[in-house]
Amino acid sequence: MKEAYEMESLVARIASMQDQKSYQEQHWEGSFEDYLRIVQQNPKVTRTAFQRLYDMILSHGKTEYIDNKKKLIRYHFFHDEKFGGRDAIFGLDVPLMKLVNVFKSAAEQYGTEKRVILLHGPVGSSKSTIARLLKKGIEAYSRTPEGALYTFSWMLDKRKSDGSVEREVMPCPMHEEPLHLIPQEWREQVFAQLSTPGAGFQITAGGELCPACRHVFKELMTEYKGDWSKVVQHVKVRRLILSEKDRVGIGTFQPKDEKNQDSTELTGDINYRKIAEYGSDSDPRAFNFDGEFNIANRGVIEFVEVLKLDVAFLYDLLGASQEHKIKPKKFPQTDIDEVILGHTNEPEYRKLQNNEFMEALRDRTVKIDIPYITKLAEEVKIYEKDYNLKKIRGKHIAPHSLEMAAMWAVLTRLEEPKKHNLTLLQKLKLYNGKSLPNYTEDNIKELRKEALREGMDGISPRYVQDKISNALVSDKGEGCLNPFMVLNELEAGLKTHSLISSEEVRKRYREILGTVKQEYEDIVKNEVQRAISADEDSIKKLCSNYIDNIKAYTQKEKVKNKYTAQYEEPDERLMRAIEDKIDIPESRKDDFRREIMNYIGALAIEGKTFDYRTNERLHKALELKLFEDQKDTIKLKNLVSSVVDRDTQEKIDVVKERLIKNYGYCEICSTDVLNFVASIFARGDAKD
């Protein structure tokens, strides 16, 4: 009894999670009259597939921002927050804006609703992910009150062999809009009565009934001698929930072996079992309207690698896109209302361009380029999504491991700057939002304009993900993954990379790896320097000393020596030692010192106190100067030897604590990075 009670309570607990009200709303049924009242209250339930898709994207919100003097929109839908960010798209705001603009134009019926939308780009650039997001999004939207749409079933009386009558339910096989039941010649007048004046939405339910529904409609009209009101009494309207798994409103078609695939997979086929029942293969009730075009009606159809399709299939696309009609075998052209979305890679698209027989398809295609990401911060997000504390357990990922992998991937995609005297790495930093002396936003716009194919070549994120995975499961690293492990995996994989077309490209990618390793050295040297010189009191004292000296210098005064109480000339050696750290030349020292004093004066007028941390250049200079003063006391070079004295060890432990606390290192990688930087200093490679 106790076990039965516990099981019952578990079932009850699970059942309590169900939202009964939502379920009932999603399974609403009513008469045609009831549906007309719904349309009267909310005409948007009659939206076309493009209108519904566009509204779905907008329903998630958007953010407008300025990037290099250009106004951009970030659509929150592509963050995939509803599904935990599993299919989130990063760094492609411009291509996604272009895609949403196509949807907007199609929703307004400006012409793009008659086109195949073709996502085009290199392998692994998120084309399939975008298609998956759109299908997933429209499915979820159809479950909400705002995204509600409706279809209908026929309630028919069927006479049995014994003379009795039973009620047969025949759902519309293509999930049609119920307003298609209104004859075409009445619609304008009816829609005017259903629409609310000034509502801003016009009902435009075009299209005719599918062959199966048209057959039933005609038979009932004959039976009731043309009385339409009695015909629609046989109609039961119901809420339509789109579902890819149930093949309702969302279809996916992908090429297979030509021998095992024919066009009936798109437009349906004869049901031979029902021919005996209905007596003819021309009876629409003996036909399965279950091709991908049929079942995707009212929603979205995705064509995977669309240009690999046999030409016979592409002909079906022509009518489906331009005329919104398909041609099932032995039946007239049938109306459809769906978003046709395809994606393809570059080699396949070049084939299309070179095939003169495919001009008609090219003319009916809107191509949206989906390139690789060219902004470092956005590329890093891809790898952080897959390799983070929640997903990776038992192994720590050292700082910059993912960043260096992302940096290499992005550098392979960038075109060498043609002018501006820039290195490829500097170009990456400009794109990533870092300011460089003498480079403006106009320069960045010019760089982007001159690189027409940027992001269309290079290394795919998939390759990088594979190599990070290899590094994570390798027996190296003692519980910590560091950047060199990842970079070594990336380099080793180049020998067998199937998509690298030439030895010259392979050599270039190796050279870029060398650039990334050098950049990593500079980053960790800087972090260790900061950790060593992170003594707040020492920096404050050094800053105070510097400010006293430049104040006296700019005002042509003397500085009082705190120890001797004597007035002395400003300490030029101290001032220049600090200024040299941030490359202030001798000729510019007066300007820099006046700039600092003016900054302090402006703060004083506002009643604020000067803090060295608010001036990034001065902060960096002070840290580097303090590091220079302290590095010899720590004897960092001694780290590479087997014996370290107690005093040095204590100081090193303090530095390690700072690396762990301030930069995200662990005990293992903080030791590794100190050893690495110490070896650099031992070689004498450290920059002043």
Backbone hydrogen bonds, N-H to C=O, Kabsch-Sander energy under -0.5 kcal/mol:
donor,donor_aa,acceptor,acceptor_aa,energy
5,Y,1,M,-2.6
6,E,2,K,-2.6
7,M,3,E,-2.5
8,E,4,A,-2.4
9,S,5,Y,-2.6
10,L,6,E,-1.9
11,V,7,M,-2.5
12,A,8,E,-2.7
13,R,9,S,-2.3
14,I,10,L,-2.5
15,A,11,V,-2.9
16,S,12,A,-1.9
17,M,14,I,-1.5
18,Q,15,A,-1.7
20,Q,18,Q,-1.1
23,Y,19,D,-2.2
24,Q,20,Q,-2.5
25,E,21,K,-2.2
26,Q,22,S,-2.4
27,H,23,Y,-1.1
28,W,25,E,-1.2
30,G,237,V,-2.5
32,F,235,V,-0.5
35,Y,31,S,-1.9
36,L,32,F,-2.2
37,R,33,E,-1.6
38,I,34,D,-1.8
39,V,35,Y,-2.6
40,Q,36,L,-2.1
41,Q,37,R,-2.0
42,N,38,I,-2.8
45,V,42,N,-1.9
46,T,43,P,-2.0
47,R,44,K,-1.7
52,R,48,T,-2.4
53,L,49,A,-2.3
54,Y,50,F,-2.5
55,D,51,Q,-2.3
56,M,52,R,-2.2
57,I,53,L,-1.9
58,L,54,Y,-2.1
59,S,55,D,-2.0
60,H,56,M,-0.5
60,H,57,I,-1.2
61,G,58,L,-2.0
63,T,74,R,-2.2
65,Y,72,L,-2.5
67,D,70,K,-2.9
70,K,67,D,-1.2
72,L,65,Y,-3.4
72,L,70,K,-0.5
74,R,63,T,-3.2
75,Y,73,I,-0.6
76,H,61,G,-1.7
76,H,74,R,-0.6
77,F,61,G,-0.6
78,F,75,Y,-1.4
79,H,76,H,-2.2
80,D,77,F,-1.6
83,F,80,D,-0.9
84,G,81,E,-1.8
85,G,80,D,-3.4
86,R,83,F,-1.0
88,A,85,G,-1.3
89,I,78,F,-2.8
96,L,92,L,-2.3
97,M,93,D,-2.2
98,K,94,V,-2.0
99,L,95,P,-2.2
100,V,96,L,-2.6
101,N,97,M,-2.3
102,V,98,K,-1.6
103,F,99,L,-1.9
104,K,100,V,-2.5
105,S,101,N,-2.5
106,A,102,V,-2.4
107,A,103,F,-2.5
108,E,104,K,-1.8
109,Q,106,A,-1.0
110,Y,105,S,-2.5
114,K,111,G,-1.9
115,R,112,T,-1.3
116,V,364,R,-3.1
117,I,115,R,-0.6
117,I,340,I,-2.4
118,L,116,V,-0.7
118,L,366,V,-2.9
119,L,117,I,-0.6
119,L,342,G,-3.0
120,H,118,L,-0.6
120,H,368,I,-2.7
121,G,344,T,-1.5
125,S,122,P,-1.1
130,I,126,S,-2.3
131,A,127,K,-2.0
132,R,128,S,-2.8
133,L,129,T,-2.6
134,L,130,I,-2.3
135,K,131,A,-2.2
136,K,132,R,-2.7
137,G,133,L,-2.9
138,I,134,L,-2.4
139,E,135,K,-1.7
140,A,136,K,-2.1
141,Y,137,G,-2.4
142,S,138,I,-1.7
143,R,140,A,-1.0
144,T,141,Y,-1.5
147,G,141,Y,-0.6
148,A,145,P,-1.0
151,T,238,R,-2.6
153,S,236,K,-2.2
154,W,170,M,-2.9
155,M,234,H,-3.7
156,L,154,W,-0.7
156,L,168,E,-3.3
158,K,156,L,-0.6
158,K,166,E,-3.3
159,R,157,D,-0.5
160,K,164,S,-3.4
163,G,160,K,-1.9
166,E,158,K,-2.7
168,E,156,L,-4.1
170,M,154,W,-2.9
170,M,168,E,-0.6
172,C,152,F,-2.1
175,H,172,C,-1.6
180,H,177,E,-2.1
181,L,178,P,-2.1
182,I,179,L,-1.7
186,W,183,P,-1.7
187,R,183,P,-0.9
187,R,184,Q,-0.6
188,E,184,Q,-0.5
190,V,186,W,-2.3
191,F,187,R,-3.5
192,A,188,E,-1.6
193,Q,189,Q,-1.4
194,L,190,V,-1.9
195,S,191,F,-2.2
199,A,196,T,-2.0
206,G,204,T,-2.2
214,R,210,C,-2.9
215,H,211,P,-2.1
216,V,212,A,-1.8
217,F,213,C,-2.8
218,K,214,R,-2.5
219,E,215,H,-2.0
220,L,216,V,-2.4
221,M,217,F,-2.4
222,T,218,K,-2.1
223,E,219,E,-2.4
224,Y,220,L,-2.6
225,K,222,T,-1.2
226,G,221,M,-3.6
227,D,224,Y,-1.3
228,W,226,G,-1.3
230,K,227,D,-0.8
231,V,227,D,-1.3
232,V,228,W,-2.2
234,H,231,V,-1.8
235,V,232,V,-1.4
236,K,153,S,-2.5
237,V,30,G,-2.6
237,V,235,V,-0.5
238,R,151,T,-2.7
239,R,28,W,-2.1
240,L,149,L,-3.0
241,I,239,R,-0.6
242,L,240,L,-0.6
243,S,248,V,-2.9
247,R,244,E,-0.9
248,V,243,S,-3.0
249,G,247,R,-0.5
249,G,295,I,-2.9
251,G,300,V,-2.4
253,F,302,E,-3.0
260,N,257,D,-1.5
261,Q,258,E,-1.1
265,E,262,D,-2.0
266,L,263,S,-1.8
267,T,263,S,-1.7
268,G,264,T,-2.4
269,D,288,N,-1.3
271,N,286,A,-2.7
272,Y,270,I,-0.9
274,K,271,N,-1.3
275,I,271,N,-0.7
275,I,272,Y,-0.5
276,A,272,Y,-0.6
278,Y,274,K,-2.6
279,G,275,I,-2.8
283,D,280,S,-1.0
286,A,283,D,-2.4
287,F,284,P,-1.3
288,N,269,D,-3.1
289,F,287,F,-0.9
290,D,288,N,-2.0
292,E,265,E,-2.5
293,F,266,L,-1.9
294,N,266,L,-0.8
295,I,291,G,-2.7
296,A,292,E,-1.6
297,N,294,N,-1.3
298,R,337,D,-2.7
299,G,296,A,-2.3
300,V,249,G,-1.7
301,I,339,V,-2.8
302,E,251,G,-2.6
303,F,341,L,-3.0
304,V,253,F,-2.7
304,V,302,E,-0.7
306,V,303,F,-0.8
306,V,343,H,-1.4
308,K,305,E,-2.2
309,L,306,V,-1.5
313,F,310,D,-1.3
314,L,310,D,-1.4
315,Y,311,V,-1.5
316,D,312,A,-0.8
317,L,313,F,-1.2
318,L,314,L,-1.2
319,G,315,Y,-1.2
320,A,316,D,-1.9
321,S,317,L,-2.4
322,Q,318,L,-2.3
323,E,319,G,-1.5
324,H,319,G,-0.9
325,K,319,G,-1.6
326,I,334,T,-2.4
331,F,328,P,-2.0
334,T,326,I,-3.3
336,I,324,H,-2.7
339,V,299,G,-2.6
340,I,338,E,-0.6
341,L,301,I,-2.8
341,L,339,V,-0.7
342,G,117,I,-3.1
343,H,303,F,-1.6
344,T,119,L,-2.4
349,Y,345,N,-1.8
350,R,346,E,-2.6
351,K,347,P,-1.6
352,L,348,E,-1.7
353,Q,349,Y,-2.2
354,N,350,R,-1.8
355,N,351,K,-0.8
355,N,352,L,-0.8
356,E,354,N,-0.9
358,M,355,N,-1.7
359,E,356,E,-1.0
362,R,358,M,-2.3
363,D,359,E,-2.4
364,R,360,A,-0.9
364,R,361,L,-0.7
365,T,362,R,-1.3
366,V,116,V,-2.7
367,K,365,T,-0.6
368,I,118,L,-3.1
369,D,367,K,-0.5
370,I,120,H,-3.3
372,Y,455,G,-3.5
376,L,374,T,-0.5
378,E,375,K,-0.7
379,E,375,K,-1.9
380,V,376,L,-2.4
381,K,377,A,-1.0
382,I,378,E,-0.8
382,I,379,E,-0.8
383,Y,379,E,-1.0
384,E,380,V,-2.4
385,K,381,K,-1.7
386,D,382,I,-0.8
387,Y,383,Y,-2.8
388,N,386,D,-0.6
392,I,388,N,-3.1
393,R,391,K,-0.7
396,H,479,G,-2.6
398,A,396,H,-0.7
398,A,481,L,-3.2
401,S,398,A,-1.8
404,M,400,H,-2.7
405,A,401,S,-1.4
406,A,402,L,-2.6
407,M,403,E,-2.6
408,W,404,M,-2.3
409,A,405,A,-2.1
410,V,406,A,-2.7
411,L,407,M,-2.5
412,T,408,W,-1.8
413,R,409,A,-0.6
413,R,410,V,-1.1
414,L,410,V,-0.9
422,L,419,K,-0.8
427,K,423,T,-2.0
428,L,424,L,-2.1
429,K,425,L,-2.1
430,L,426,Q,-2.3
431,Y,427,K,-2.5
432,N,428,L,-1.6
433,G,430,L,-1.7
434,K,429,K,-2.6
439,Y,436,L,-1.9
444,I,440,T,-1.5
445,K,441,E,-2.3
446,E,442,D,-2.2
447,L,443,N,-2.4
448,R,444,I,-2.2
449,K,445,K,-2.1
450,E,446,E,-2.2
451,A,447,L,-0.9
452,L,450,E,-1.0
454,E,451,A,-1.1
455,G,413,R,-1.6
456,M,453,R,-2.3
459,I,409,A,-0.6
463,Y,460,S,-0.5
464,V,460,S,-1.3
465,Q,461,P,-2.7
466,D,462,R,-2.5
467,K,463,Y,-2.0
468,I,464,V,-2.4
469,S,465,Q,-2.3
470,N,466,D,-2.1
471,A,467,K,-2.3
472,L,468,I,-2.1
473,V,469,S,-1.8
474,S,470,N,-0.8
480,C,477,G,-1.2
481,L,396,H,-3.4
482,N,480,C,-0.5
485,M,482,N,-0.7
486,V,482,N,-1.5
487,L,483,P,-3.0
488,N,484,F,-2.4
489,E,485,M,-1.7
490,L,486,V,-2.4
491,E,487,L,-2.2
492,A,488,N,-2.6
493,G,489,E,-2.1
494,L,490,L,-0.6
494,L,491,E,-1.1
495,K,492,A,-0.9
496,T,493,G,-0.8
497,H,494,L,-0.6
500,I,497,H,-1.0
501,S,499,L,-0.7
506,R,502,S,-1.8
507,K,503,E,-2.3
508,R,504,E,-2.0
509,Y,505,V,-2.3
510,R,506,R,-1.7
511,E,507,K,-2.2
512,I,508,R,-2.1
513,L,509,Y,-1.6
514,G,510,R,-1.6
515,T,511,E,-1.7
516,V,512,I,-2.3
517,K,513,L,-2.4
518,Q,514,G,-2.0
519,E,515,T,-2.2
520,Y,516,V,-2.5
521,E,517,K,-2.2
522,D,518,Q,-2.1
523,I,519,E,-2.2
524,V,520,Y,-2.8
525,K,521,E,-2.4
526,N,522,D,-1.9
527,E,523,I,-2.1
528,V,524,V,-2.7
529,Q,525,K,-2.6
530,R,526,N,-2.4
531,A,527,E,-2.6
532,I,528,V,-2.7
533,S,529,Q,-2.3
534,A,531,A,-0.9
536,E,534,A,-1.0
539,I,535,D,-2.3
540,K,536,E,-2.7
541,K,537,D,-2.4
542,L,538,S,-2.4
543,C,539,I,-3.0
544,S,540,K,-2.9
545,N,541,K,-2.4
546,Y,542,L,-2.3
547,I,543,C,-3.0
548,D,544,S,-2.4
549,N,545,N,-1.8
550,I,546,Y,-2.7
551,K,547,I,-2.4
552,A,548,D,-2.0
553,Y,549,N,-2.4
554,T,550,I,-2.8
555,Q,551,K,-1.8
556,K,553,Y,-1.0
557,E,552,A,-3.4
559,V,568,E,-3.2
561,N,559,V,-0.5
561,N,566,Q,-3.4
565,A,561,N,-2.4
568,E,559,V,-3.3
572,E,570,P,-1.4
575,M,571,D,-2.2
576,R,572,E,-2.7
577,A,573,R,-2.1
578,I,574,L,-1.8
579,E,575,M,-2.4
580,D,576,R,-2.6
581,K,577,A,-0.5
581,K,578,I,-0.8
582,I,579,E,-1.3
583,D,580,D,-1.7
584,I,579,E,-2.0
588,R,585,P,-1.4
589,K,585,P,-0.6
589,K,586,E,-0.9
592,F,588,R,-2.3
593,R,589,K,-2.4
594,R,590,D,-2.3
595,E,591,D,-2.4
596,I,592,F,-2.1
597,M,593,R,-2.2
598,N,594,R,-2.9
599,Y,595,E,-2.0
600,I,596,I,-2.3
601,G,597,M,-2.4
602,A,598,N,-2.5
603,L,599,Y,-1.8
604,A,600,I,-2.1
605,I,601,G,-1.9
606,E,602,A,-1.3
607,G,604,A,-1.4
608,K,603,L,-3.1
614,T,611,D,-2.2
615,N,612,Y,-1.2
616,E,614,T,-0.7
619,H,615,N,-2.7
620,K,616,E,-2.3
621,A,617,R,-2.2
622,L,618,L,-2.6
623,E,619,H,-2.2
624,L,620,K,-2.4
625,K,621,A,-2.2
626,L,622,L,-2.5
627,F,623,E,-2.5
628,E,624,L,-2.3
629,D,625,K,-2.0
630,Q,626,L,-2.0
631,K,627,F,-2.8
634,I,630,Q,-1.7
635,K,631,K,-1.1
636,L,631,K,-1.1
638,N,635,K,-1.6
639,L,636,L,-1.8
640,V,637,K,-1.3
641,S,638,N,-1.7
644,V,642,S,-0.5
649,Q,645,D,-2.5
650,E,646,R,-2.3
651,K,647,D,-1.7
652,I,648,T,-2.6
653,D,649,Q,-2.6
654,V,650,E,-1.6
655,V,651,K,-2.0
656,K,652,I,-2.6
657,E,653,D,-2.2
658,R,654,V,-1.9
659,L,655,V,-2.3
660,I,656,K,-2.5
661,K,657,E,-2.7
662,N,658,R,-3.1
663,Y,658,R,-0.5
663,Y,659,L,-1.5
664,G,660,I,-0.8
665,Y,659,L,-1.5
670,S,666,C,-2.4
671,T,667,E,-1.3
672,D,668,I,-2.2
673,V,669,C,-2.6
674,L,670,S,-1.8
675,N,671,T,-2.5
676,F,672,D,-2.4
677,V,673,V,-2.6
678,A,674,L,-2.6
679,S,675,N,-2.1
680,I,676,F,-1.4
681,F,677,V,-2.3
682,A,678,A,-2.4
683,R,679,S,-1.4
684,G,680,I,-0.7
684,G,681,F,-0.6
685,D,680,I,-2.4
